[in-house]
């Protein structure tokens, strides 16, 4: 499994971290994460350099971690501050500290080379902080599948008809071609469905009286953040792509944390331009999203099981796989470059 280390990954929602020790695994590496008394989040390698006990099994004293085996103590910067019974602290008595950046209620951690940290590359979306839009955090969906498979699912409009027939899809999607832009970052797959009934996701809220024009824009930001821009507007033969904001428009954001080669956490949220401030509506939307993402989880975990079996034949590629093929190639290239 190719992991890209020089990137920001989500350790969790801000609300997940308090003044206590949490064990978090990212890219097959265990971290101990906690919030200090000043409100900052700290992340250290979860292993004492003495007897290798995970530091998360120790105690948090003020803002320092005391190892639960022999009391060796480390600050938020990873430096050892105390060795019981030993006044001299050797310079090797330290653990790796990981850079943290917190924004929009999300805690990001840099897993790569410390000298390549760049906070300007932390994912952002202007609508998150725009008062004309309403953002609502969802869940942390645990999926027993590789992040590659999960990410591919999030840049694949073609699956929506068949995986989500009662939520996000409909039969009118099936034969509508998908357009692709695969050379930049993000990778994009998109399509419009003209003059068709609203999808069940919107129909349940009686947002439209007749047919609509619907859009799906799937953006995949390398290595593992996805944005699905979707929505509907009253059917209009003169409507254009740059007028999406005039309809009911939503962003479904997916922050994928690769835990291991076959385990991914998908923390998702939605942002919308309709019924801003309506918490009851937001909760109802969350329930619809949960139903849809549970459908994805079922598919992806079944695919992972089959992938781990001995190969018995060649796999085929279809024209709808353009974004997925480009994504795998780009991830492989980034991971390979880090080894040079």
Phi, psi and omega in degrees: 000126181274121174251136173264114186271326182280073183197164176267133177234152181280121174277332179165172170293152179304323182292348179282344188244122177238192180279063177203163187276134177233135175266127182230134177249128177223132180053040179066018179241132182272131178239152168249125188236138178204162177259131181281173181293342177269359178096353178282152177261134178243146178223124179236158172298131188274064178199122177289134182286001179273284181250009173073014175296136175303132180295336178295347176269004178265207182235146174265113180246115191055243179247020182242149179260125175260119180300138182281002181260306183229009174082004175302135191240140184230141176276177181296340178271002178090353181280142177286131180248348182199136169233109183305130178078005181223104183296322183277130178253114181293149182296339179279354181279077180207162176234157182290132173256136182257134177300141181236143172222129182244127182206139176056035179073022181232135178258117179255145177232139178267121186262356186256209183295131183296330182281000179248011181296134179215103183291344179291345180267000175295134183302140175213156175219123186305326183294340182299323182254010180273122182296345178281353179239156181241120178258143184216116178289141177257235188246179168250102184271118181269123185235125179277071181201156180293151179295334177298312179296319181294317180296319178300321178300331184268009172228035188224083178299335187294337183282343190298322181301321190262330181272330186237050185292339181254005182229284188258353186237175174198166182297335182290349176284329202310313187257012178279123183293152179255136176260155185224146167226108192244000186272336183258188174233111017273162168284140185230135170230134186206161174196160175243143173243114187264141171050058182229162178296150177299149176290157181307326181305318179270326184300327182296339181258008177051047182279338185225145181270332182227206180290160183226165164261130184240148178228154176219114176241114182255110179255128178241108179272125181292140002270339190200043173238129184239144176232123176251112178264111182221158180172188184211155173216155178309137183304130183208116181297344180261002182291147181232165185298326184282005179249020182300328182295345179280345178260192174277111187237137179224152171243126172256114184259137181230115178257103186270125175253110175288109180281311178210190183295335183226031181213127182226141171252125179253102174270121187238153175212164175233151176231136186219157178252014181235145179050050179296132180088356181271097184290327178297319177295318180299318180293323177294320176298318179303319180297322178292319177297317180301319179297317181293316184287335173294327176295318177298315181303316181299315180294312186294322179290326177291321177297318181298318178302316181291323180296329183277355176279157176302136181296139180238001180180171182278150176265147179262157174241141181247167180296335180286355183268009187304313181293321180296317179297316179297321181296311180300318181295320181292319179296316179299320181293317179296317180294320180295320181297329180288342180272348183281000000 
